[in-house]
Amino acid sequence: MQMKPRVLEGRHVRLEPVEAAHEEEMRETLSSDPDIWQIYSQSGYGEHFPAFWRKMIATPDRIAYAVRHKETGRLAGTSSLLKIDLDHRKLEIGFTFFRPEHRGTAVNPEAKLLMLDEAFGAGAYRVQFSVDMLNARSQAAVLKLGATREGTVRSHLITWTGRRRDTALFSILDEEWPEVEQRLKERLLKFEA
């Protein structure tokens, strides 16, 4: 399995590996919905942005993407390939945030399609999603992608607010990918009409 940062491009979004030039645009994007950060393990807006940004660009087993909405040219949000384990051919997709106006649109499913294709195309056996149990919208979105719910890890993390987080685990395996990919492509066609 080989993973290298590169631009991933679809019809609706362009995923650009995060670099220094994205900093101010990312700061503004992550501040577009301050209230939602209560259900994240780490905060990325306001005074918390510098630490979030440093982690985003400096974590060695992570490829962070700036997700650009192609129609507007603006950043729609961010998502990452992380916990990349080349030896065991697995990784996680996470640290996903989208501006409120892009939720429920083609942005998330196409970004995930591109990232999943990148992971499985590189030889991954498993792609995992870890979602806060309080984040019902993200759990529903991951299931809608075609992932399988595997269970709950109790008291998995302590969030930036001090809350003990229970985490729902989901995964897609390489042998499941062709069917998941087809369903995602069919789902995206509905946004074309």
Helices and strands as residue ranges (DSSP letters): E 8-9, E 13-17, G 20-22, H 23-30, G 34-39, G 46-48, H 49-58, E 62-69, E 75-85, E 90-98, G 100-102, H 107-121, E 126-132, H 136-145, E 148-158, E 164-173, H 177-189
